């Protein structure tokens, strides 16, 4: 027997280690993808978000944020970001920052999809106003041709309020609908801002649990 031969136990251990390495690489790639999305959003490279971050072949790719409703299909998602491009061009000093932190990522056993929860402390601004946008992201991913892509993205902020007003005192947590001309395919799924739920004992009852192994 040559020195490079392995018994069944050795082969099994190598396969186990290879799976662990692949899992770590997948998690890191997903984190980089989400950072790319956040960077393009912050630097207002909207046209690159749909084509470089979202799934290209999946028929059920979706985007949802705040009270936007659900947008299905890559063409609808492109249209949403074109609306953002047009809207920001009319607002001097406009920026939007959605950080994605505290990742909880569960990669499927077959390595072809993943589910995640993130927290997003963020802010928006212009030459005349400033505001907070804080809440969770719920995002699913799919691997296409060996590359991770966003399949479903839902930002459901707890509050979207002006900087000078407490989120507990704000009477209105704002809307993104006025910036969009494209119509959603369905209404918001879980978004309920703090001004609507602060009198309830369980304000997160519609939010999903952390993803489990699958």
C-alpha positions as CSV (number, residue, x, y, z in Angstrom):
1,X,0.0,0.0,0.0
2,X,1.4,3.4,-1.0
3,X,1.9,6.2,1.5
4,X,-0.9,8.2,-0.3
5,X,-3.5,5.5,0.1
6,X,-6.3,6.2,2.6
7,X,-8.6,3.7,4.4
8,X,-12.3,4.2,4.5
9,X,-12.0,6.2,7.7
10,X,-9.5,8.6,6.2
11,X,-11.6,9.2,3.1
12,X,-14.6,9.9,5.3
13,X,-12.7,12.4,7.3
14,X,-11.4,14.2,4.2
15,X,-15.0,14.3,2.9
16,X,-16.2,15.7,6.2
17,X,-13.5,18.4,6.2
18,X,-14.2,19.3,2.6
19,X,-17.9,19.8,3.4
20,X,-16.9,22.0,6.4
21,X,-14.6,24.1,4.2
22,X,-17.4,24.4,1.5
23,X,-19.9,25.6,4.2
24,X,-17.5,28.2,5.4
25,X,-16.8,29.4,1.9
26,X,-20.6,29.6,1.2
27,X,-21.3,31.6,4.4
28,X,-18.4,34.0,3.5
29,X,-19.6,34.4,-0.1
30,X,-23.2,35.2,1.2
31,X,-21.8,37.8,3.6
32,X,-19.8,39.4,0.7
33,X,-22.9,39.4,-1.5
34,X,-24.9,41.1,1.1
35,X,-22.2,43.7,1.7
36,X,-22.1,44.3,-2.1
37,X,-25.9,45.0,-2.0
38,X,-25.5,47.4,0.9
39,X,-22.6,49.2,-0.9
40,X,-24.4,49.6,-4.2
41,X,-27.5,50.9,-2.3
42,X,-25.4,53.4,-0.3
43,X,-23.4,54.6,-3.3
44,X,-26.5,54.8,-5.4
45,X,-25.3,52.4,-8.1
46,X,-28.9,51.2,-8.4
47,X,-28.6,49.7,-11.9
48,X,-26.1,47.2,-10.6
49,X,-28.1,45.9,-7.7
50,X,-30.6,43.8,-9.7
51,X,-28.1,42.4,-12.2
52,X,-25.3,41.7,-9.9
53,X,-27.1,40.8,-6.6
54,X,-30.4,39.1,-7.5
55,X,-31.1,35.7,-9.0
56,X,-31.3,35.8,-12.7
57,X,-33.1,32.5,-13.6
58,X,-35.3,31.9,-10.6
59,X,-39.0,32.6,-11.4
60,X,-39.9,33.4,-7.8
61,X,-37.2,36.1,-7.1
62,X,-38.8,38.9,-4.9
63,X,-38.0,42.2,-3.3
64,X,-39.9,43.9,-0.5
65,X,-39.0,46.7,1.8
66,X,-41.0,48.8,4.3
67,X,-44.5,49.4,2.9
68,X,-43.5,48.8,-0.7
69,X,-45.3,45.5,-1.1
70,X,-43.9,42.5,-2.9
71,X,-42.2,42.8,-6.3
72,X,-41.9,39.6,-8.2
73,X,-39.5,38.9,-11.0
74,X,-36.2,40.4,-12.1
75,X,-37.8,43.0,-14.4
76,X,-40.0,44.3,-11.6
77,X,-37.0,44.6,-9.4
78,X,-35.0,46.5,-12.0
79,X,-38.0,48.8,-12.4
80,X,-38.0,49.5,-8.7
81,X,-34.4,50.5,-8.7
82,X,-34.9,52.7,-11.8
83,X,-37.6,54.5,-9.8
84,X,-35.1,55.0,-6.9
85,X,-32.6,56.4,-9.4
86,X,-35.1,58.8,-10.8
87,X,-36.3,59.9,-7.3
88,X,-32.8,60.5,-5.8
89,X,-31.8,62.7,-8.8
90,X,-34.5,65.2,-7.7
91,X,-33.3,65.3,-4.0
92,X,-30.0,67.2,-3.3
93,X,-27.8,65.5,-0.8
94,X,-29.8,62.3,-0.8
95,X,-28.4,59.1,0.7
96,X,-29.7,55.9,2.2
97,X,-27.7,53.6,4.4
98,X,-28.9,50.1,5.2
99,X,-26.2,48.2,7.1
100,X,-26.6,44.5,7.4
101,X,-25.1,43.1,10.7
102,X,-25.6,40.2,13.1
103,X,-26.0,37.6,10.3
104,X,-27.7,34.3,11.1
105,X,-27.2,32.1,8.0
106,X,-28.4,28.6,7.4
107,X,-27.1,26.9,4.2
108,X,-29.1,24.0,2.9
109,X,-27.6,20.5,3.0
110,X,-27.3,20.4,-0.8
111,X,-25.4,23.7,-0.8
112,X,-27.7,25.3,-3.4
113,X,-29.8,27.6,-1.2
114,X,-29.6,29.4,2.1
115,X,-31.8,31.4,4.5
116,X,-30.8,34.2,6.7
117,X,-31.8,36.9,9.2
118,X,-29.9,40.2,9.6
119,X,-30.3,43.4,11.6
120,X,-30.1,46.7,9.8
121,X,-29.4,49.9,11.7
122,X,-29.7,52.6,9.0
123,X,-30.3,56.2,8.1
124,X,-31.5,58.4,5.3
125,X,-30.8,62.0,4.6
126,X,-31.1,64.9,2.2
127,X,-30.2,68.6,2.3
128,X,-33.4,69.3,4.3
129,X,-34.0,66.2,6.5
130,X,-32.5,63.3,8.3
131,X,-34.0,60.1,9.5
132,X,-33.5,56.6,11.1
133,X,-34.4,53.3,9.4
134,X,-33.9,50.4,11.8
135,X,-35.1,46.8,11.6
136,X,-34.6,43.2,10.4
137,X,-33.8,41.9,6.9
138,X,-35.1,38.4,6.0
139,X,-33.2,37.1,3.0
140,X,-33.1,33.9,1.1
141,X,-30.4,33.0,-1.4
142,X,-29.8,30.6,-4.3
143,X,-26.6,29.4,-5.9
144,X,-26.6,29.9,-9.7
145,X,-23.6,28.6,-11.7
146,X,-21.6,28.4,-8.5
147,X,-22.4,32.0,-7.5
148,X,-24.7,33.1,-4.6
149,X,-27.6,35.4,-5.5
150,X,-30.5,37.0,-3.6
151,X,-33.7,35.1,-4.1
152,X,-36.0,36.8,-1.7
153,X,-35.3,40.1,0.2
154,X,-37.5,41.7,2.8
155,X,-36.5,44.7,4.9
156,X,-39.2,45.2,7.6
157,X,-38.0,48.2,9.6
158,X,-39.4,48.7,13.1
159,X,-39.3,52.4,12.6
160,X,-38.6,55.0,9.9
161,X,-38.8,58.3,11.5
162,X,-37.2,61.8,11.4
163,X,-34.0,62.2,13.4
164,X,-35.5,64.9,15.7
165,X,-38.5,62.8,16.6
166,X,-38.4,59.8,18.9
167,X,-39.7,56.6,17.2
168,X,-41.9,56.2,20.3
169,X,-43.5,59.6,19.7
170,X,-43.6,59.7,15.9
171,X,-47.2,59.7,14.6
172,X,-46.2,58.5,11.1
173,X,-43.2,56.3,10.2
174,X,-43.2,57.3,6.6
175,X,-43.7,55.6,3.3
176,X,-41.6,54.6,0.3
177,X,-44.6,54.2,-2.0
178,X,-44.5,57.8,-3.1
179,X,-41.1,57.2,-4.7
180,X,-42.3,54.3,-6.8
181,X,-44.3,54.2,-10.0
182,X,-44.1,50.5,-10.5
183,X,-47.0,48.6,-8.9
184,X,-46.3,45.8,-6.5
185,X,-47.6,42.2,-7.0
186,X,-48.9,41.9,-3.4
187,X,-49.1,44.0,-0.3
188,X,-46.6,44.1,2.5
189,X,-46.3,40.8,4.3
190,X,-45.0,41.5,7.8
191,X,-44.2,45.3,7.9
192,X,-45.9,47.0,10.8
193,X,-44.1,50.2,12.0
194,X,-43.7,51.0,15.6
195,X,-46.3,53.7,15.7
196,X,-48.9,51.0,14.7
197,X,-47.8,48.2,17.1
198,X,-46.4,49.9,20.2
199,X,-49.6,49.3,22.2
200,X,-49.4,45.5,21.6
201,X,-47.7,43.1,24.0
202,X,-46.1,41.1,21.1
203,X,-45.1,43.4,18.4
204,X,-43.0,40.8,16.5
205,X,-45.7,38.1,16.2
206,X,-45.7,38.2,12.4
207,X,-41.9,37.9,12.1
208,X,-40.4,34.5,11.2
209,X,-38.2,32.4,13.5
210,X,-34.6,32.0,12.9
211,X,-33.9,29.6,10.0
212,X,-33.4,26.0,11.0
213,X,-31.2,23.4,9.2
214,X,-32.8,22.0,6.1
